[in-house]
Amino acid sequence: MSTTDDRENRWFRENERKLLEDVRREREQRLKAYRQETEKEQRDRLRQEHWMRCPKCGNEMETEQLEGIDIERCSVCGGMFFEHSELQTLLMRKQESRFKFYRNIFGLD
């Protein structure tokens, strides 16, 4: 009779270990999915709160075109933002064209 008890105990230990491992794996998958969803919601919320907002004062920025380049300018503090491609476009211009752009930015033209 003790061999039957031993076999039952061994079977329960092995299956309990497997069940616990399955539950742990499922829990980790749910946590991972929850974290991904939470991070996505947070990114979306931050994007809505900060989209087209001035990094200095937080007021709304407006897009304007200057010498064929779109720039975002703060309607309150006058701060300007260039996207990477816009800055590259500006820097690839000839020197005279860049100076004209700079003069326009600062209202010297």
Jmol script that loads the backbone (N, CA, C; Angstrom):
load data "model"
ATOM      1  N   MET A   1       0.818  -1.194   0.000  1.00  0.00           N
ATOM      2  CA  MET A   1       0.000   0.000   0.000  1.00  0.00           C
ATOM      3  C   MET A   1       0.866   1.264   0.000  1.00  0.00           C
ATOM      4  N   SER A   2       1.992   1.156   0.583  1.00  0.00           N
ATOM      5  CA  SER A   2       2.850   2.328   0.621  1.00  0.00           C
ATOM      6  C   SER A   2       3.381   2.675  -0.762  1.00  0.00           C
ATOM      7  N   THR A   3       3.555   1.682  -1.633  1.00  0.00           N
ATOM      8  CA  THR A   3       3.999   1.991  -2.995  1.00  0.00           C
ATOM      9  C   THR A   3       2.931   2.748  -3.768  1.00  0.00           C
ATOM     10  N   THR A   4       1.663   2.433  -3.519  1.00  0.00           N
ATOM     11  CA  THR A   4       0.569   3.164  -4.154  1.00  0.00           C
ATOM     12  C   THR A   4       0.553   4.596  -3.657  1.00  0.00           C
ATOM     13  N   ASP A   5       0.731   4.774  -2.356  1.00  0.00           N
ATOM     14  CA  ASP A   5       0.788   6.131  -1.790  1.00  0.00           C
ATOM     15  C   ASP A   5       1.979   6.899  -2.357  1.00  0.00           C
ATOM     16  N   ASP A   6       3.106   6.221  -2.473  1.00  0.00           N
ATOM     17  CA  ASP A   6       4.295   6.873  -3.029  1.00  0.00           C
ATOM     18  C   ASP A   6       4.058   7.307  -4.477  1.00  0.00           C
ATOM     19  N   ARG A   7       3.433   6.436  -5.264  1.00  0.00           N
ATOM     20  CA  ARG A   7       3.144   6.771  -6.659  1.00  0.00           C
ATOM     21  C   ARG A   7       2.164   7.938  -6.746  1.00  0.00           C
ATOM     22  N   GLU A   8       1.149   7.905  -5.895  1.00  0.00           N
ATOM     23  CA  GLU A   8       0.183   9.011  -5.880  1.00  0.00           C
ATOM     24  C   GLU A   8       0.862  10.313  -5.483  1.00  0.00           C
ATOM     25  N   ASN A   9       1.670  10.254  -4.444  1.00  0.00           N
ATOM     26  CA  ASN A   9       2.373  11.462  -3.992  1.00  0.00           C
ATOM     27  C   ASN A   9       3.304  11.997  -5.082  1.00  0.00           C
ATOM     28  N   ARG A  10       4.022  11.104  -5.728  1.00  0.00           N
ATOM     29  CA  ARG A  10       4.923  11.513  -6.802  1.00  0.00           C
ATOM     30  C   ARG A  10       4.114  12.125  -7.957  1.00  0.00           C
ATOM     31  N   TRP A  11       3.000  11.486  -8.327  1.00  0.00           N
ATOM     32  CA  TRP A  11       2.152  11.996  -9.400  1.00  0.00           C
ATOM     33  C   TRP A  11       1.642  13.392  -9.059  1.00  0.00           C
ATOM     34  N   PHE A  12       1.166  13.585  -7.804  1.00  0.00           N
ATOM     35  CA  PHE A  12       0.664  14.895  -7.389  1.00  0.00           C
ATOM     36  C   PHE A  12       1.777  15.935  -7.381  1.00  0.00           C
ATOM     37  N   ARG A  13       2.963  15.562  -6.895  1.00  0.00           N
ATOM     38  CA  ARG A  13       4.084  16.512  -6.877  1.00  0.00           C
ATOM     39  C   ARG A  13       4.435  16.955  -8.299  1.00  0.00           C
ATOM     40  N   GLU A  14       4.558  15.990  -9.189  1.00  0.00           N
ATOM     41  CA  GLU A  14       4.929  16.310 -10.571  1.00  0.00           C
ATOM     42  C   GLU A  14       3.846  17.134 -11.260  1.00  0.00           C
ATOM     43  N   ASN A  15       2.610  16.758 -11.103  1.00  0.00           N
ATOM     44  CA  ASN A  15       1.522  17.494 -11.741  1.00  0.00           C
ATOM     45  C   ASN A  15       1.294  18.840 -11.086  1.00  0.00           C
ATOM     46  N   GLU A  16       1.464  18.891  -9.782  1.00  0.00           N
ATOM     47  CA  GLU A  16       1.316  20.176  -9.101  1.00  0.00           C
ATOM     48  C   GLU A  16       2.401  21.137  -9.576  1.00  0.00           C
ATOM     49  N   ARG A  17       3.614  20.645  -9.729  1.00  0.00           N
ATOM     50  CA  ARG A  17       4.720  21.467 -10.228  1.00  0.00           C
ATOM     51  C   ARG A  17       4.383  21.974 -11.635  1.00  0.00           C
ATOM     52  N   LYS A  18       3.870  21.084 -12.482  1.00  0.00           N
ATOM     53  CA  LYS A  18       3.501  21.462 -13.848  1.00  0.00           C
ATOM     54  C   LYS A  18       2.368  22.490 -13.839  1.00  0.00           C
ATOM     55  N   LEU A  19       1.358  22.258 -13.018  1.00  0.00           N
ATOM     56  CA  LEU A  19       0.245  23.208 -12.929  1.00  0.00           C
ATOM     57  C   LEU A  19       0.712  24.572 -12.434  1.00  0.00           C
ATOM     58  N   LEU A  20       1.567  24.561 -11.414  1.00  0.00           N
ATOM     59  CA  LEU A  20       2.090  25.829 -10.894  1.00  0.00           C
ATOM     60  C   LEU A  20       2.915  26.555 -11.956  1.00  0.00           C
ATOM     61  N   GLU A  21       3.700  25.811 -12.702  1.00  0.00           N
ATOM     62  CA  GLU A  21       4.497  26.409 -13.772  1.00  0.00           C
ATOM     63  C   GLU A  21       3.588  26.994 -14.855  1.00  0.00           C
ATOM     64  N   ASP A  22       2.535  26.279 -15.214  1.00  0.00           N
ATOM     65  CA  ASP A  22       1.576  26.786 -16.205  1.00  0.00           C
ATOM     66  C   ASP A  22       0.896  28.062 -15.719  1.00  0.00           C
ATOM     67  N   VAL A  23       0.498  28.076 -14.459  1.00  0.00           N
ATOM     68  CA  VAL A  23      -0.154  29.257 -13.880  1.00  0.00           C
ATOM     69  C   VAL A  23       0.820  30.429 -13.865  1.00  0.00           C
ATOM     70  N   ARG A  24       2.088  30.166 -13.499  1.00  0.00           N
ATOM     71  CA  ARG A  24       3.100  31.222 -13.467  1.00  0.00           C
ATOM     72  C   ARG A  24       3.312  31.789 -14.879  1.00  0.00           C
ATOM     73  N   ARG A  25       3.400  30.909 -15.873  1.00  0.00           N
ATOM     74  CA  ARG A  25       3.597  31.336 -17.256  1.00  0.00           C
ATOM     75  C   ARG A  25       2.413  32.181 -17.739  1.00  0.00           C
ATOM     76  N   GLU A  26       1.208  31.748 -17.447  1.00  0.00           N
ATOM     77  CA  GLU A  26       0.013  32.513 -17.836  1.00  0.00           C
ATOM     78  C   GLU A  26      -0.007  33.877 -17.156  1.00  0.00           C
ATOM     79  N   ARG A  27       0.361  33.899 -15.894  1.00  0.00           N
ATOM     80  CA  ARG A  27       0.394  35.166 -15.141  1.00  0.00           C
ATOM     81  C   ARG A  27       1.408  36.124 -15.762  1.00  0.00           C
ATOM     82  N   GLU A  28       2.591  35.605 -16.103  1.00  0.00           N
ATOM     83  CA  GLU A  28       3.612  36.446 -16.732  1.00  0.00           C
ATOM     84  C   GLU A  28       3.123  36.998 -18.071  1.00  0.00           C
ATOM     85  N   GLN A  29       2.427  36.180 -18.846  1.00  0.00           N
ATOM     86  CA  GLN A  29       1.891  36.641 -20.130  1.00  0.00           C
ATOM     87  C   GLN A  29       0.843  37.729 -19.932  1.00  0.00           C
ATOM     88  N   ARG A  30      -0.022  37.553 -18.937  1.00  0.00           N
ATOM     89  CA  ARG A  30      -1.038  38.582 -18.654  1.00  0.00           C
ATOM     90  C   ARG A  30      -0.378  39.875 -18.194  1.00  0.00           C
ATOM     91  N   LEU A  31       0.649  39.749 -17.325  1.00  0.00           N
ATOM     92  CA  LEU A  31       1.358  40.942 -16.856  1.00  0.00           C
ATOM     93  C   LEU A  31       2.049  41.660 -18.013  1.00  0.00           C
ATOM     94  N   LYS A  32       2.668  40.898 -18.891  1.00  0.00           N
ATOM     95  CA  LYS A  32       3.345  41.497 -20.040  1.00  0.00           C
ATOM     96  C   LYS A  32       2.345  42.233 -20.927  1.00  0.00           C
ATOM     97  N   ALA A  33       1.206  41.608 -21.197  1.00  0.00           N
ATOM     98  CA  ALA A  33       0.169  42.243 -22.018  1.00  0.00           C
ATOM     99  C   ALA A  33      -0.365  43.497 -21.333  1.00  0.00           C
ATOM    100  N   TYR A  34      -0.564  43.426 -20.026  1.00  0.00           N
ATOM    101  CA  TYR A  34      -1.057  44.578 -19.266  1.00  0.00           C
ATOM    102  C   TYR A  34      -0.047  45.723 -19.332  1.00  0.00           C
ATOM    103  N   ARG A  35       1.237  45.406 -19.143  1.00  0.00           N
ATOM    104  CA  ARG A  35       2.268  46.450 -19.189  1.00  0.00           C
ATOM    105  C   ARG A  35       2.333  47.098 -20.566  1.00  0.00           C
ATOM    106  N   GLN A  36       2.253  46.280 -21.612  1.00  0.00           N
ATOM    107  CA  GLN A  36       2.292  46.833 -22.965  1.00  0.00           C
ATOM    108  C   GLN A  36       1.108  47.760 -23.211  1.00  0.00           C
ATOM    109  N   GLU A  37      -0.069  47.347 -22.773  1.00  0.00           N
ATOM    110  CA  GLU A  37      -1.265  48.178 -22.952  1.00  0.00           C
ATOM    111  C   GLU A  37      -1.150  49.470 -22.144  1.00  0.00           C
ATOM    112  N   THR A  38      -0.650  49.352 -20.917  1.00  0.00           N
ATOM    113  CA  THR A  38      -0.490  50.526 -20.059  1.00  0.00           C
ATOM    114  C   THR A  38       0.516  51.497 -20.665  1.00  0.00           C
ATOM    115  N   GLU A  39       1.636  50.966 -21.167  1.00  0.00           N
ATOM    116  CA  GLU A  39       2.641  51.824 -21.788  1.00  0.00           C
ATOM    117  C   GLU A  39       2.077  52.512 -23.034  1.00  0.00           C
ATOM    118  N   LYS A  40       1.306  51.785 -23.825  1.00  0.00           N
ATOM    119  CA  LYS A  40       0.698  52.376 -25.017  1.00  0.00           C
ATOM    120  C   LYS A  40      -0.274  53.484 -24.626  1.00  0.00           C
ATOM    121  N   GLU A  41      -1.099  53.230 -23.612  1.00  0.00           N
ATOM    122  CA  GLU A  41      -2.038  54.258 -23.156  1.00  0.00           C
ATOM    123  C   GLU A  41      -1.293  55.479 -22.655  1.00  0.00           C
ATOM    124  N   GLN A  42      -0.189  55.258 -21.927  1.00  0.00           N
ATOM    125  CA  GLN A  42       0.584  56.381 -21.408  1.00  0.00           C
ATOM    126  C   GLN A  42       1.218  57.174 -22.555  1.00  0.00           C
ATOM    127  N   ARG A  43       1.787  56.474 -23.550  1.00  0.00           N
ATOM    128  CA  ARG A  43       2.356  57.177 -24.708  1.00  0.00           C
ATOM    129  C   ARG A  43       1.291  57.993 -25.432  1.00  0.00           C
ATOM    130  N   ASP A  44       0.108  57.401 -25.633  1.00  0.00           N
ATOM    131  CA  ASP A  44      -0.981  58.113 -26.310  1.00  0.00           C
ATOM    132  C   ASP A  44      -1.419  59.336 -25.513  1.00  0.00           C
ATOM    133  N   ARG A  45      -1.520  59.181 -24.196  1.00  0.00           N
ATOM    134  CA  ARG A  45      -1.926  60.297 -23.339  1.00  0.00           C
ATOM    135  C   ARG A  45      -0.888  61.418 -23.395  1.00  0.00           C
ATOM    136  N   LEU A  46       0.395  61.059 -23.297  1.00  0.00           N
ATOM    137  CA  LEU A  46       1.447  62.068 -23.354  1.00  0.00           C
ATOM    138  C   LEU A  46       1.478  62.754 -24.713  1.00  0.00           C
ATOM    139  N   ARG A  47       1.257  61.984 -25.768  1.00  0.00           N
ATOM    140  CA  ARG A  47       1.243  62.573 -27.110  1.00  0.00           C
ATOM    141  C   ARG A  47       0.118  63.599 -27.213  1.00  0.00           C
ATOM    142  N   GLN A  48      -1.056  63.264 -26.680  1.00  0.00           N
ATOM    143  CA  GLN A  48      -2.182  64.203 -26.727  1.00  0.00           C
ATOM    144  C   GLN A  48      -1.887  65.446 -25.896  1.00  0.00           C
ATOM    145  N   GLU A  49      -1.271  65.266 -24.736  1.00  0.00           N
ATOM    146  CA  GLU A  49      -1.000  66.408 -23.860  1.00  0.00           C
ATOM    147  C   GLU A  49       0.078  67.325 -24.418  1.00  0.00           C
ATOM    148  N   HIS A  50       1.066  66.763 -25.117  1.00  0.00           N
ATOM    149  CA  HIS A  50       2.235  67.543 -25.516  1.00  0.00           C
ATOM    150  C   HIS A  50       2.336  67.821 -27.005  1.00  0.00           C
ATOM    151  N   TRP A  51       1.425  67.282 -27.804  1.00  0.00           N
ATOM    152  CA  TRP A  51       1.504  67.476 -29.243  1.00  0.00           C
ATOM    153  C   TRP A  51       1.389  68.946 -29.594  1.00  0.00           C
ATOM    154  N   MET A  52       2.351  69.429 -30.316  1.00  0.00           N
ATOM    155  CA  MET A  52       2.413  70.823 -30.765  1.00  0.00           C
ATOM    156  C   MET A  52       2.389  71.801 -29.584  1.00  0.00           C
ATOM    157  N   ARG A  53       3.063  71.428 -28.516  1.00  0.00           N
ATOM    158  CA  ARG A  53       3.218  72.303 -27.356  1.00  0.00           C
ATOM    159  C   ARG A  53       4.681  72.711 -27.244  1.00  0.00           C
ATOM    160  N   CYS A  54       4.906  73.925 -26.847  1.00  0.00           N
ATOM    161  CA  CYS A  54       6.252  74.458 -26.698  1.00  0.00           C
ATOM    162  C   CYS A  54       6.970  73.744 -25.545  1.00  0.00           C
ATOM    163  N   PRO A  55       8.184  73.257 -25.777  1.00  0.00           N
ATOM    164  CA  PRO A  55       8.907  72.587 -24.698  1.00  0.00           C
ATOM    165  C   PRO A  55       9.345  73.548 -23.593  1.00  0.00           C
ATOM    166  N   LYS A  56       9.385  74.844 -23.891  1.00  0.00           N
ATOM    167  CA  LYS A  56       9.819  75.818 -22.892  1.00  0.00           C
ATOM    168  C   LYS A  56       8.664  76.292 -22.012  1.00  0.00           C
ATOM    169  N   CYS A  57       7.570  76.740 -22.629  1.00  0.00           N
ATOM    170  CA  CYS A  57       6.491  77.338 -21.835  1.00  0.00           C
ATOM    171  C   CYS A  57       5.196  76.530 -21.852  1.00  0.00           C
ATOM    172  N   GLY A  58       5.102  75.524 -22.730  1.00  0.00           N
ATOM    173  CA  GLY A  58       3.924  74.665 -22.757  1.00  0.00           C
ATOM    174  C   GLY A  58       2.746  75.198 -23.554  1.00  0.00           C
ATOM    175  N   ASN A  59       2.882  76.374 -24.137  1.00  0.00           N
ATOM    176  CA  ASN A  59       1.784  76.918 -24.936  1.00  0.00           C
ATOM    177  C   ASN A  59       1.778  76.298 -26.327  1.00  0.00           C
ATOM    178  N   GLU A  60       0.708  76.584 -27.050  1.00  0.00           N
ATOM    179  CA  GLU A  60       0.526  75.980 -28.364  1.00  0.00           C
ATOM    180  C   GLU A  60       1.523  76.530 -29.377  1.00  0.00           C
ATOM    181  N   MET A  61       2.020  75.618 -30.214  1.00  0.00           N
ATOM    182  CA  MET A  61       2.931  76.018 -31.283  1.00  0.00           C
ATOM    183  C   MET A  61       2.163  76.003 -32.597  1.00  0.00           C
ATOM    184  N   GLU A  62       2.573  76.862 -33.503  1.00  0.00           N
ATOM    185  CA  GLU A  62       1.933  76.947 -34.808  1.00  0.00           C
ATOM    186  C   GLU A  62       2.966  76.655 -35.882  1.00  0.00           C
ATOM    187  N   THR A  63       2.546  75.951 -36.918  1.00  0.00           N
ATOM    188  CA  THR A  63       3.450  75.648 -38.029  1.00  0.00           C
ATOM    189  C   THR A  63       3.390  76.791 -39.025  1.00  0.00           C
ATOM    190  N   GLU A  64       4.560  77.235 -39.433  1.00  0.00           N
ATOM    191  CA  GLU A  64       4.627  78.249 -40.482  1.00  0.00           C
ATOM    192  C   GLU A  64       5.739  77.863 -41.447  1.00  0.00           C
ATOM    193  N   GLN A  65       5.598  78.303 -42.666  1.00  0.00           N
ATOM    194  CA  GLN A  65       6.601  77.979 -43.664  1.00  0.00           C
ATOM    195  C   GLN A  65       7.473  79.198 -43.885  1.00  0.00           C
ATOM    196  N   LEU A  66       8.770  78.954 -43.846  1.00  0.00           N
ATOM    197  CA  LEU A  66       9.734  80.030 -44.021  1.00  0.00           C
ATOM    198  C   LEU A  66      10.792  79.544 -45.005  1.00  0.00           C
ATOM    199  N   GLU A  67      10.889  80.210 -46.142  1.00  0.00           N
ATOM    200  CA  GLU A  67      11.865  79.824 -47.162  1.00  0.00           C
ATOM    201  C   GLU A  67      11.723  78.352 -47.555  1.00  0.00           C
ATOM    202  N   GLY A  68      10.484  77.858 -47.602  1.00  0.00           N
ATOM    203  CA  GLY A  68      10.237  76.482 -48.022  1.00  0.00           C
ATOM    204  C   GLY A  68      10.453  75.433 -46.948  1.00  0.00           C
ATOM    205  N   ILE A  69      10.710  75.861 -45.720  1.00  0.00           N
ATOM    206  CA  ILE A  69      10.919  74.921 -44.612  1.00  0.00           C
ATOM    207  C   ILE A  69       9.832  75.155 -43.572  1.00  0.00           C
ATOM    208  N   ASP A  70       9.182  74.080 -43.161  1.00  0.00           N
ATOM    209  CA  ASP A  70       8.173  74.183 -42.099  1.00  0.00           C
ATOM    210  C   ASP A  70       8.874  74.268 -40.752  1.00  0.00           C
ATOM    211  N   ILE A  71       8.507  75.280 -39.980  1.00  0.00           N
ATOM    212  CA  ILE A  71       9.021  75.381 -38.612  1.00  0.00           C
ATOM    213  C   ILE A  71       7.820  75.520 -37.684  1.00  0.00           C
ATOM    214  N   GLU A  72       7.990  75.063 -36.473  1.00  0.00           N
ATOM    215  CA  GLU A  72       6.963  75.246 -35.455  1.00  0.00           C
ATOM    216  C   GLU A  72       7.438  76.377 -34.549  1.00  0.00           C
ATOM    217  N   ARG A  73       6.557  77.354 -34.365  1.00  0.00           N
ATOM    218  CA  ARG A  73       6.911  78.519 -33.551  1.00  0.00           C
ATOM    219  C   ARG A  73       5.873  78.677 -32.451  1.00  0.00           C
ATOM    220  N   CYS A  74       6.351  78.927 -31.232  1.00  0.00           N
ATOM    221  CA  CYS A  74       5.460  79.129 -30.093  1.00  0.00           C
ATOM    222  C   CYS A  74       4.748  80.463 -30.249  1.00  0.00           C
ATOM    223  N   SER A  75       3.449  80.443 -30.033  1.00  0.00           N
ATOM    224  CA  SER A  75       2.651  81.661 -30.185  1.00  0.00           C
ATOM    225  C   SER A  75       2.839  82.616 -29.013  1.00  0.00           C
ATOM    226  N   VAL A  76       3.482  82.160 -27.931  1.00  0.00           N
ATOM    227  CA  VAL A  76       3.657  83.018 -26.758  1.00  0.00           C
ATOM    228  C   VAL A  76       5.109  83.475 -26.600  1.00  0.00           C
ATOM    229  N   CYS A  77       6.040  82.525 -26.459  1.00  0.00           N
ATOM    230  CA  CYS A  77       7.428  82.909 -26.182  1.00  0.00           C
ATOM    231  C   CYS A  77       8.273  83.055 -27.443  1.00  0.00           C
ATOM    232  N   GLY A  78       7.743  82.617 -28.595  1.00  0.00           N
ATOM    233  CA  GLY A  78       8.474  82.759 -29.850  1.00  0.00           C
ATOM    234  C   GLY A  78       9.511  81.672 -30.096  1.00  0.00           C
ATOM    235  N   GLY A  79       9.590  80.691 -29.212  1.00  0.00           N
ATOM    236  CA  GLY A  79      10.537  79.590 -29.404  1.00  0.00           C
ATOM    237  C   GLY A  79      10.247  78.854 -30.698  1.00  0.00           C
ATOM    238  N   MET A  80      11.300  78.291 -31.313  1.00  0.00           N
ATOM    239  CA  MET A  80      11.140  77.601 -32.587  1.00  0.00           C
ATOM    240  C   MET A  80      11.625  76.168 -32.478  1.00  0.00           C
ATOM    241  N   PHE A  81      11.010  75.310 -33.268  1.00  0.00           N
ATOM    242  CA  PHE A  81      11.368  73.898 -33.286  1.00  0.00           C
ATOM    243  C   PHE A  81      11.521  73.455 -34.725  1.00  0.00           C
ATOM    244  N   PHE A  82      12.640  72.807 -35.002  1.00  0.00           N
ATOM    245  CA  PHE A  82      12.895  72.226 -36.320  1.00  0.00           C
ATOM    246  C   PHE A  82      12.911  70.714 -36.168  1.00  0.00           C
ATOM    247  N   GLU A  83      12.254  70.026 -37.072  1.00  0.00           N
ATOM    248  CA  GLU A  83      12.387  68.580 -37.106  1.00  0.00           C
ATOM    249  C   GLU A  83      13.729  68.253 -37.749  1.00  0.00           C
ATOM    250  N   HIS A  84      14.209  67.050 -37.518  1.00  0.00           N
ATOM    251  CA  HIS A  84      15.528  66.642 -37.997  1.00  0.00           C
ATOM    252  C   HIS A  84      15.682  66.865 -39.501  1.00  0.00           C
ATOM    253  N   SER A  85      14.704  66.440 -40.262  1.00  0.00           N
ATOM    254  CA  SER A  85      14.796  66.566 -41.727  1.00  0.00           C
ATOM    255  C   SER A  85      14.781  68.034 -42.158  1.00  0.00           C
ATOM    256  N   GLU A  86      14.057  68.862 -41.433  1.00  0.00           N
ATOM    257  CA  GLU A  86      13.991  70.290 -41.773  1.00  0.00           C
ATOM    258  C   GLU A  86      15.337  70.959 -41.517  1.00  0.00           C
ATOM    259  N   LEU A  87      15.969  70.590 -40.421  1.00  0.00           N
ATOM    260  CA  LEU A  87      17.279  71.154 -40.108  1.00  0.00           C
ATOM    261  C   LEU A  87      18.318  70.675 -41.125  1.00  0.00           C
ATOM    262  N   GLN A  88      18.230  69.414 -41.521  1.00  0.00           N
ATOM    263  CA  GLN A  88      19.141  68.900 -42.548  1.00  0.00           C
ATOM    264  C   GLN A  88      18.966  69.672 -43.851  1.00  0.00           C
ATOM    265  N   THR A  89      17.724  69.911 -44.234  1.00  0.00           N
ATOM    266  CA  THR A  89      17.441  70.663 -45.458  1.00  0.00           C
ATOM    267  C   THR A  89      18.072  72.046 -45.376  1.00  0.00           C
ATOM    268  N   LEU A  90      17.928  72.696 -44.245  1.00  0.00           N
ATOM    269  CA  LEU A  90      18.501  74.027 -44.058  1.00  0.00           C
ATOM    270  C   LEU A  90      20.023  73.991 -44.145  1.00  0.00           C
ATOM    271  N   LEU A  91      20.634  73.034 -43.471  1.00  0.00           N
ATOM    272  CA  LEU A  91      22.094  72.975 -43.442  1.00  0.00           C
ATOM    273  C   LEU A  91      22.703  72.589 -44.787  1.00  0.00           C
ATOM    274  N   MET A  92      21.937  71.930 -45.643  1.00  0.00           N
ATOM    275  CA  MET A  92      22.439  71.535 -46.960  1.00  0.00           C
ATOM    276  C   MET A  92      22.364  72.683 -47.973  1.00  0.00           C
ATOM    277  N   ARG A  93      21.732  73.762 -47.611  1.00  0.00           N
ATOM    278  CA  ARG A  93      21.618  74.902 -48.527  1.00  0.00           C
ATOM    279  C   ARG A  93      22.956  75.627 -48.644  1.00  0.00           C
ATOM    280  N   LYS A  94      23.039  76.420 -49.711  1.00  0.00           N
ATOM    281  CA  LYS A  94      24.228  77.252 -49.880  1.00  0.00           C
ATOM    282  C   LYS A  94      24.253  78.297 -48.774  1.00  0.00           C
ATOM    283  N   GLN A  95      25.432  78.804 -48.509  1.00  0.00           N
ATOM    284  CA  GLN A  95      25.628  79.735 -47.397  1.00  0.00           C
ATOM    285  C   GLN A  95      24.731  80.972 -47.507  1.00  0.00           C
ATOM    286  N   GLU A  96      24.612  81.546 -48.698  1.00  0.00           N
ATOM    287  CA  GLU A  96      23.795  82.760 -48.849  1.00  0.00           C
ATOM    288  C   GLU A  96      22.337  82.468 -48.523  1.00  0.00           C
ATOM    289  N   SER A  97      21.863  81.310 -48.956  1.00  0.00           N
ATOM    290  CA  SER A  97      20.476  80.927 -48.697  1.00  0.00           C
ATOM    291  C   SER A  97      20.243  80.719 -47.202  1.00  0.00           C
ATOM    292  N   ARG A  98      21.230  80.120 -46.523  1.00  0.00           N
ATOM    293  CA  ARG A  98      21.101  79.923 -45.066  1.00  0.00           C
ATOM    294  C   ARG A  98      21.042  81.264 -44.349  1.00  0.00           C
ATOM    295  N   PHE A  99      21.901  82.192 -44.741  1.00  0.00           N
ATOM    296  CA  PHE A  99      21.902  83.496 -44.084  1.00  0.00           C
ATOM    297  C   PHE A  99      20.578  84.219 -44.285  1.00  0.00           C
ATOM    298  N   LYS A 100      20.020  84.105 -45.495  1.00  0.00           N
ATOM    299  CA  LYS A 100      18.716  84.719 -45.760  1.00  0.00           C
ATOM    300  C   LYS A 100      17.656  84.102 -44.851  1.00  0.00           C
ATOM    301  N   PHE A 101      17.704  82.788 -44.681  1.00  0.00           N
ATOM    302  CA  PHE A 101      16.767  82.091 -43.797  1.00  0.00           C
ATOM    303  C   PHE A 101      16.919  82.604 -42.359  1.00  0.00           C
ATOM    304  N   TYR A 102      18.165  82.698 -41.885  1.00  0.00           N
ATOM    305  CA  TYR A 102      18.405  83.177 -40.511  1.00  0.00           C
ATOM    306  C   TYR A 102      17.890  84.603 -40.332  1.00  0.00           C
ATOM    307  N   ARG A 103      18.123  85.454 -41.333  1.00  0.00           N
ATOM    308  CA  ARG A 103      17.635  86.836 -41.233  1.00  0.00           C
ATOM    309  C   ARG A 103      16.111  86.863 -41.150  1.00  0.00           C
ATOM    310  N   ASN A 104      15.446  85.997 -41.926  1.00  0.00           N
ATOM    311  CA  ASN A 104      13.983  85.924 -41.877  1.00  0.00           C
ATOM    312  C   ASN A 104      13.497  85.448 -40.512  1.00  0.00           C
ATOM    313  N   ILE A 105      14.180  84.483 -39.945  1.00  0.00           N
ATOM    314  CA  ILE A 105      13.776  83.972 -38.628  1.00  0.00           C
ATOM    315  C   ILE A 105      13.779  85.091 -37.595  1.00  0.00           C
ATOM    316  N   PHE A 106      14.843  85.883 -37.626  1.00  0.00           N
ATOM    317  CA  PHE A 106      14.982  86.927 -36.606  1.00  0.00           C
ATOM    318  C   PHE A 106      14.371  88.259 -37.025  1.00  0.00           C
ATOM    319  N   GLY A 107      13.686  88.257 -38.155  1.00  0.00           N
ATOM    320  CA  GLY A 107      12.984  89.463 -38.586  1.00  0.00           C
ATOM    321  C   GLY A 107      13.908  90.558 -39.061  1.00  0.00           C
ATOM    322  N   LEU A 108      15.078  90.204 -39.559  1.00  0.00           N
ATOM    323  CA  LEU A 108      16.041  91.203 -40.013  1.00  0.00           C
ATOM    324  C   LEU A 108      15.921  91.495 -41.505  1.00  0.00           C
ATOM    325  N   ASP A 109      15.062  90.770 -42.186  1.00  0.00           N
ATOM    326  CA  ASP A 109      14.883  91.001 -43.622  1.00  0.00           C
ATOM    327  C   ASP A 109      13.658  91.817 -43.889  1.00  0.00           C
TER     328      ASP A 109
END
end "model"
wireframe off; spacefill off
backbone 0.3
color backbone group
